[in-house]
Amino acid sequence: MVFWIALFVVIFGFGPWAFLRLMHLTPSSAVFARLVAFTVMAAAASLWLRFLAPVPWGVNVWATWTGMILIWTAWIAVLALAALALRQMDQGPAMRRWTGVIGAMGTTVPWFGLASARLMSS
């Protein structure tokens, strides 16, 4: 139970915090390129862990959690890319507010997948 509480705190605390930190970046081609590069590297590393690593995902708990964390950080970067693109098109206060709120909430979506999987497996 302590594990699930800690995971909840990480997902609902760190995820929105990391996203909102990315929202402090000024939208530019260089920022977009760095976020795309990070997303691709995190997703590729997770896929490597899943399919090509010597100790595959599902067999080793550390490889599994590392892969899931990499996917989650890539997800946060994708949300930041979308929000920054919207903010670049419309620089008004309403767009800044709503992209921040919706994006921060979007970082927590993986929790609902984990909770649903736990509910179905128990």
Backbone as a printed PyTorch tensor [residue, N CA C, xyz], in Angstrom:
tensor([[[  0.8150,  -1.1980,   0.0000],
         [  0.0000,   0.0000,   0.0000],
         [  0.8600,   1.2640,   0.0000]],

        [[  1.9570,   1.2300,   0.7510],
         [  2.8560,   2.3850,   0.8090],
         [  3.4080,   2.6840,  -0.5840]],

        [[  3.6990,   1.6250,  -1.3410],
         [  4.2170,   1.7950,  -2.7010],
         [  3.2390,   2.5870,  -3.5600]],

        [[  1.9460,   2.2430,  -3.4940],
         [  0.9420,   2.9090,  -4.3240],
         [  0.7380,   4.3540,  -3.8970]],

        [[  0.8540,   4.6250,  -2.6100],
         [  0.7450,   6.0040,  -2.1290],
         [  1.9320,   6.8190,  -2.6340]],

        [[  3.1340,   6.2480,  -2.5560],
         [  4.3290,   6.9400,  -3.0560],
         [  4.2250,   7.1840,  -4.5620]],

        [[  3.7470,   6.1820,  -5.2850],
         [  3.5780,   6.3330,  -6.7300],
         [  2.5590,   7.4230,  -7.0520]],

        [[  1.4680,   7.4650,  -6.2950],
         [  0.4520,   8.4960,  -6.4690],
         [  1.0580,   9.8840,  -6.2580]],

        [[  1.8270,  10.0370,  -5.1970],
         [  2.4510,  11.3270,  -4.8960],
         [  3.4100,  11.7340,  -6.0130]],

        [[  4.1860,  10.7840,  -6.5240],
         [  5.1190,  11.0940,  -7.6080],
         [  4.3570,  11.5210,  -8.8590]],

        [[  3.3510,  10.7550,  -9.2260],
         [  2.6320,  11.0580, -10.4700],
         [  1.8380,  12.3530, -10.3650]],

        [[  1.1760,  12.5750,  -9.2390],
         [  0.3630,  13.7810,  -9.1050],
         [  1.1600,  14.9740,  -8.5910]],

        [[  2.3970,  14.7720,  -8.1900],
         [  3.2480,  15.8770,  -7.7530],
         [  4.3160,  16.2130,  -8.7660]],

        [[  5.1490,  15.2220,  -9.0820],
         [  6.2740,  15.4850,  -9.9770],
         [  5.8270,  15.7470, -11.4150]],

        [[  4.8510,  15.0020, -11.9040],
         [  4.4170,  15.1660, -13.2970],
         [  3.9450,  16.5730, -13.6080]],

        [[  2.9450,  17.0820, -12.8700],
         [  2.5180,  18.4570, -13.1200],
         [  3.6230,  19.4790, -12.8810]],

        [[  4.4630,  19.2520, -11.8600],
         [  5.5670,  20.1790, -11.5940],
         [  6.5210,  20.2320, -12.7880]],

        [[  6.9070,  19.0650, -13.3140],
         [  7.8290,  19.0250, -14.4570],
         [  7.2000,  19.7020, -15.6750]],

        [[  5.9160,  19.4390, -15.9190],
         [  5.2410,  20.0640, -17.0480],
         [  5.2220,  21.5850, -16.8860]],

        [[  4.8500,  22.0510, -15.7190],
         [  4.7760,  23.4980, -15.5110],
         [  6.1530,  24.1500, -15.5950]],

        [[  7.2030,  23.4310, -15.2200],
         [  8.5680,  23.9610, -15.4090],
         [  8.8710,  24.1120, -16.8990]],

        [[  8.4400,  23.1430, -17.7000],
         [  8.6480,  23.2380, -19.1520],
         [  7.8440,  24.3850, -19.7570]],

        [[  6.7580,  24.7540, -19.1270],
         [  5.9380,  25.8480, -19.6470],
         [  6.5970,  27.2140, -19.4410]],

        [[  7.6560,  27.2630, -18.6490],
         [  8.3990,  28.5160, -18.4790],
         [  9.3290,  28.7830, -19.6590]],

        [[  9.5140,  27.7770, -20.5210],
         [ 10.3640,  27.9610, -21.7020],
         [  9.6530,  28.8690, -22.7000]],

        [[ 10.4270,  29.6530, -23.4100],
         [  9.8760,  30.4950, -24.4600],
         [  9.7800,  29.6700, -25.7360]],

        [[  8.5870,  29.5960, -26.3410],
         [  8.4440,  28.8000, -27.5620],
         [  9.3930,  29.2920, -28.6650]],

        [[ 10.2060,  28.3800, -29.1740],
         [ 11.1170,  28.6930, -30.2680],
         [ 11.4850,  27.3910, -30.9720]],

        [[ 12.0910,  27.5130, -32.1170],
         [ 12.5090,  26.3220, -32.8660],
         [ 13.5110,  25.4890, -32.0710]],

        [[ 14.4160,  26.1440, -31.3710],
         [ 15.4150,  25.4200, -30.5900],
         [ 14.7730,  24.6450, -29.4400]],

        [[ 13.8100,  25.2550, -28.7690],
         [ 13.1100,  24.5730, -27.6750],
         [ 12.3460,  23.3770, -28.2110]],

        [[ 11.6450,  23.5680, -29.3360],
         [ 10.9010,  22.4600, -29.9360],
         [ 11.8430,  21.3270, -30.3330]],

        [[ 12.9850,  21.6810, -30.9090],
         [ 13.9410,  20.6530, -31.3310],
         [ 14.4700,  19.8710, -30.1300]],

        [[ 14.7770,  20.5600, -29.0370],
         [ 15.2530,  19.8630, -27.8310],
         [ 14.1820,  18.9560, -27.2370]],

        [[ 12.9450,  19.4300, -27.2100],
         [ 11.8650,  18.6000, -26.6730],
         [ 11.5980,  17.3840, -27.5670]],

        [[ 11.6490,  17.5730, -28.8680],
         [ 11.4690,  16.4430, -29.7840],
         [ 12.6060,  15.4440, -29.6070]],

        [[ 13.8390,  15.9360, -29.5070],
         [ 14.9900,  15.0420, -29.3230],
         [ 14.8600,  14.2770, -28.0160]],

        [[ 14.4610,  14.9470, -26.9460],
         [ 14.2780,  14.2710, -25.6610],
         [ 13.1890,  13.2070, -25.7520]],

        [[ 12.0780,  13.5530, -26.3880],
         [ 10.9660,  12.6090, -26.5370],
         [ 11.4000,  11.3780, -27.3030]],

        [[ 12.0920,  11.5760, -28.4060],
         [ 12.5410,  10.4510, -29.2270],
         [ 13.5370,   9.5890, -28.4550]],

        [[ 14.4730,  10.2210, -27.7510],
         [ 15.4680,   9.4430, -26.9920],
         [ 14.8100,   8.6520, -25.8560]],

        [[ 13.8770,   9.2710, -25.1310],
         [ 13.2130,   8.5710, -24.0310],
         [ 12.3720,   7.4120, -24.5580]],

        [[ 11.6400,   7.6420, -25.6320],
         [ 10.8230,   6.5710, -26.2040],
         [ 11.7010,   5.4550, -26.7700]],

        [[ 12.7950,   5.8150, -27.4370],
         [ 13.6910,   4.8000, -28.0020],
         [ 14.3540,   3.9820, -26.8880]],

        [[ 14.7650,   4.6400, -25.8190],
         [ 15.3700,   3.9080, -24.6980],
         [ 14.3580,   2.9570, -24.0670]],

        [[ 13.1260,   3.3960, -23.9510],
         [ 12.0950,   2.5280, -23.3980],
         [ 11.8270,   1.3370, -24.3100]],

        [[ 11.7820,   1.5740, -25.6040],
         [ 11.5860,   0.4690, -26.5550],
         [ 12.7690,  -0.4950, -26.5240]],

        [[ 13.9720,   0.0440, -26.3680],
         [ 15.1470,  -0.8220, -26.2640],
         [ 15.0260,  -1.7090, -25.0280]],

        [[ 14.6400,  -1.0980, -23.9030],
         [ 14.4570,  -1.8880, -22.6800],
         [ 13.3750,  -2.9520, -22.8600]],

        [[ 12.3410,  -2.6060, -23.5990],
         [ 11.2150,  -3.5230, -23.7700],
         [ 11.5590,  -4.7040, -24.6580]],

        [[ 12.2720,  -4.4520, -25.7630],
         [ 12.4440,  -5.4920, -26.7720],
         [ 13.8730,  -6.0000, -26.9560]],

        [[ 14.8870,  -5.2100, -26.6240],
         [ 16.2540,  -5.5920, -26.9710],
         [ 17.2100,  -5.7530, -25.7930]],

        [[ 16.8390,  -5.3150, -24.6320],
         [ 17.7510,  -5.3650, -23.4860],
         [ 18.0580,  -6.8050, -23.1020]],

        [[ 19.2530,  -7.0410, -22.5560],
         [ 19.6040,  -8.4000, -22.1160],
         [ 18.6520,  -8.9300, -21.0410]],

        [[ 18.1930,  -8.0490, -20.1630],
         [ 17.1890,  -8.4340, -19.1660],
         [ 15.9120,  -7.7050, -19.5520]],

        [[ 14.9940,  -8.3930, -20.2090],
         [ 13.8470,  -7.6920, -20.7880],
         [ 12.8350,  -7.1970, -19.7500]],

        [[ 12.0670,  -6.2800, -20.2190],
         [ 10.9640,  -5.6870, -19.4820],
         [ 10.0060,  -6.8010, -19.0540]],

        [[  9.5620,  -6.7640, -17.8470],
         [  8.6580,  -7.7880, -17.3460],
         [  9.3720,  -8.8700, -16.5630]],

        [[ 10.6520,  -9.0740, -16.8410],
         [ 11.4410, -10.0710, -16.1230],
         [ 12.1480,  -9.4040, -14.9530]],

        [[ 12.6820,  -8.2310, -15.1830],
         [ 13.4140,  -7.4820, -14.1760],
         [ 12.5760,  -6.2670, -13.7720]],

        [[ 12.3010,  -6.1240, -12.4950],
         [ 11.4560,  -5.0320, -12.0210],
         [ 12.0770,  -3.6670, -12.3140]],

        [[ 13.4070,  -3.5480, -12.2300],
         [ 14.0630,  -2.2640, -12.4920],
         [ 13.9650,  -1.8740, -13.9580]],

        [[ 14.1260,  -2.8380, -14.8390],
         [ 13.9850,  -2.5490, -16.2680],
         [ 12.5510,  -2.1350, -16.5890]],

        [[ 11.5960,  -2.7920, -15.9600],
         [ 10.1880,  -2.4710, -16.2030],
         [  9.8550,  -1.0570, -15.7330]],

        [[ 10.2360,  -0.7190, -14.5040],
         [  9.9270,   0.6130, -13.9830],
         [ 10.7050,   1.7050, -14.7100]],

        [[ 11.9490,   1.4100, -15.0860],
         [ 12.7200,   2.3990, -15.8430],
         [ 12.0550,   2.6660, -17.1910]],

        [[ 11.6170,   1.6060, -17.8540],
         [ 10.9190,   1.7740, -19.1270],
         [  9.6400,   2.5670, -18.9780]],

        [[  8.8890,   2.3010, -17.9260],
         [  7.6470,   3.0380, -17.7040],
         [  7.9180,   4.5090, -17.3960]],

        [[  8.9700,   4.7740, -16.6300],
         [  9.3270,   6.1620, -16.3310],
         [  9.7580,   6.8920, -17.6030]],

        [[ 10.5040,   6.2050, -18.4530],
         [ 10.9140,   6.8200, -19.7200],
         [  9.7090,   7.1490, -20.6030]],

        [[  8.7480,   6.2440, -20.6580],
         [  7.5370,   6.5120, -21.4400],
         [  6.7830,   7.7090, -20.8490]],

        [[  6.7010,   7.7510, -19.5270],
         [  5.9870,   8.8430, -18.8720],
         [  6.6670,  10.1910, -19.1100]],

        [[  7.9920,  10.2240, -19.0230],
         [  8.6890,  11.4900, -19.2750],
         [  8.5480,  11.9150, -20.7360]],

        [[  8.5270,  10.9550, -21.6480],
         [  8.2780,  11.2890, -23.0540],
         [  6.8630,  11.8490, -23.2060]],

        [[  5.9030,  11.2830, -22.4960],
         [  4.5220,  11.7700, -22.5240],
         [  4.4540,  13.2180, -22.0380]],

        [[  5.1630,  13.5180, -20.9640],
         [  5.1790,  14.8910, -20.4400],
         [  5.7930,  15.8370, -21.4730]],

        [[  6.8570,  15.3970, -22.1320],
         [  7.4890,  16.2310, -23.1610],
         [  6.5510,  16.4580, -24.3510]],

        [[  5.7880,  15.4540, -24.7360],
         [  4.8210,  15.6100, -25.8350],
         [  3.7360,  16.6040, -25.4380]],

        [[  3.2440,  16.5000, -24.2110],
         [  2.2560,  17.4780, -23.7420],
         [  2.8370,  18.8930, -23.7530]],

        [[  4.0850,  19.0240, -23.3400],
         [  4.7310,  20.3370, -23.3490],
         [  4.8930,  20.8630, -24.7720]],

        [[  5.2500,  19.9800, -25.6980],
         [  5.3520,  20.3940, -27.1080],
         [  4.0320,  20.9480, -27.6130]],

        [[  2.9530,  20.2280, -27.3500],
         [  1.6370,  20.6700, -27.8140],
         [  1.2390,  21.9950, -27.1600]],

        [[  1.4540,  22.1010, -25.8610],
         [  1.0840,  23.3340, -25.1600],
         [  1.9140,  24.5180, -25.6420]],

        [[  3.2130,  24.3130, -25.8360],
         [  4.0550,  25.4130, -26.3230],
         [  3.6790,  25.8160, -27.7450]],

        [[  3.2990,  24.8480, -28.5730],
         [  2.8540,  25.1710, -29.9320],
         [  1.5720,  26.0080, -29.8900]],

        [[  0.6380,  25.6310, -29.0220],
         [ -0.5880,  26.4220, -28.8820],
         [ -0.2910,  27.8140, -28.3440]],

        [[  0.6220,  27.8930, -27.4000],
         [  0.9880,  29.1930, -26.8320],
         [  1.7090,  30.0790, -27.8410]],

        [[  2.3950,  29.4490, -28.7740],
         [  3.0740,  30.2300, -29.8030],
         [  2.0470,  30.8350, -30.7680]],

        [[  0.9580,  30.0950, -31.0200],
         [ -0.0870,  30.5970, -31.9200],
         [ -0.9400,  31.6820, -31.2530]],

        [[ -1.2560,  31.5000, -29.9850],
         [ -2.0820,  32.4560, -29.2550],
         [ -1.3820,  32.7700, -27.9410]],

        [[ -0.9020,  33.9850, -27.8090],
         [ -0.1060,  34.3540, -26.6410],
         [ -0.9210,  35.0390, -25.5520]],

        [[ -2.2270,  34.8990, -25.6300],
         [ -3.1010,  35.5350, -24.6460],
         [ -3.0810,  34.8260, -23.3020]],

        [[ -3.5710,  35.5170, -22.2760],
         [ -3.5700,  34.9330, -20.9300],
         [ -4.4760,  33.7040, -20.8020]],

        [[ -5.5860,  33.6850, -21.5200],
         [ -6.4800,  32.5160, -21.4510],
         [ -5.7790,  31.2650, -21.9870]],

        [[ -5.0380,  31.4100, -23.0740],
         [ -4.3190,  30.2620, -23.6350],
         [ -3.2340,  29.7900, -22.6780]],

        [[ -2.5270,  30.7190, -22.0660],
         [ -1.4890,  30.3380, -21.0960],
         [ -2.1190,  29.5840, -19.9180]],

        [[ -3.2200,  30.0870, -19.4300],
         [ -3.8770,  29.4580, -18.2790],
         [ -4.3870,  28.0630, -18.6260]],

        [[ -5.1170,  27.9430, -19.7230],
         [ -5.7450,  26.6620, -20.0530],
         [ -4.7460,  25.6090, -20.5050]],

        [[ -3.7180,  26.0020, -21.2320],
         [ -2.7120,  24.9980, -21.6070],
         [ -1.9530,  24.5130, -20.3770]],

        [[ -1.7330,  25.4030, -19.4230],
         [ -1.0720,  24.9930, -18.1780],
         [ -1.9260,  24.0340, -17.3700]],

        [[ -3.1960,  24.3570, -17.2240],
         [ -4.1020,  23.5150, -16.4260],
         [ -4.3260,  22.1590, -17.0980]],

        [[ -4.6770,  22.1700, -18.3670],
         [ -4.9810,  20.9190, -19.0690],
         [ -3.7290,  20.0570, -19.2080]],

        [[ -2.5970,  20.6790, -19.5170],
         [ -1.3530,  19.9180, -19.6430],
         [ -0.9200,  19.2960, -18.3240]],

        [[ -1.0250,  20.0570, -17.2390],
         [ -0.6500,  19.5160, -15.9210],
         [ -1.5540,  18.3450, -15.5470]],

        [[ -2.8440,  18.4730, -15.8430],
         [ -3.7520,  17.3520, -15.5750],
         [ -3.4280,  16.1630, -16.4770]],

        [[ -3.0150,  16.4360, -17.7110],
         [ -2.6950,  15.3650, -18.6520],
         [ -1.5100,  14.5170, -18.2310]],

        [[ -0.6180,  15.0890, -17.4380],
         [  0.5430,  14.3060, -16.9920],
         [  0.1460,  13.1790, -16.0540]],

        [[ -1.0390,  13.2670, -15.4750],
         [ -1.4870,  12.2580, -14.5140],
         [ -2.2390,  11.1110, -15.1690]],

        [[ -2.4810,  11.1650, -16.4600],
         [ -3.2360,  10.1170, -17.1560],
         [ -2.6600,   8.7140, -16.9140]],

        [[ -1.3460,   8.5240, -16.8960],
         [ -0.8270,   7.1670, -16.6440],
         [ -1.2710,   6.5670, -15.3120]],

        [[ -1.5430,   7.4070, -14.3210],
         [ -2.0100,   6.8690, -13.0350],
         [ -3.2920,   6.0650, -13.2240]],

        [[ -4.1810,   6.5760, -14.0480],
         [ -5.4640,   5.9080, -14.2320],
         [ -5.2990,   4.5840, -14.9540]],

        [[ -4.3080,   4.4950, -15.8440],
         [ -3.9940,   3.2120, -16.4810],
         [ -3.4380,   2.2170, -15.4810]],

        [[ -2.5200,   2.6690, -14.6340],
         [ -1.9520,   1.7910, -13.6040],
         [ -3.0220,   1.3470, -12.6030]],

        [[ -3.8630,   2.2790, -12.1810],
         [ -4.9010,   1.9390, -11.2130],
         [ -5.9100,   0.9670, -11.8320]],

        [[ -6.2530,   1.1690, -13.1050],
         [ -7.1830,   0.2620, -13.7800],
         [ -6.5680,  -1.1290, -13.9200]],

        [[ -5.3070,  -1.1970, -14.2780],
         [ -4.6430,  -2.5040, -14.4150],
         [ -4.5850,  -3.2170, -13.0720]],

        [[ -4.3060,  -2.4680, -12.0070],
         [ -4.2740,  -3.0760, -10.6720],
         [ -5.6480,  -3.5860, -10.2730]],

        [[ -6.6850,  -2.8000, -10.5830],
         [ -8.0420,  -3.2020, -10.2530],
         [ -8.4390,  -4.4790, -10.9820]],

        [[ -8.0390,  -4.5950, -12.2390],
         [ -8.3990,  -5.7720, -13.0400],
         [ -7.6020,  -7.0030, -12.6550]],

        [[ -6.3940,  -6.8080, -12.1120],
         [ -5.5450,  -7.9620, -11.7940],
         [ -5.7420,  -8.4650, -10.3680]],

        [[ -6.4550,  -7.7230,  -9.5470],
         [ -6.6170,  -8.1950,  -8.1520],
         [ -7.9730,  -8.8170,  -7.9030]]])
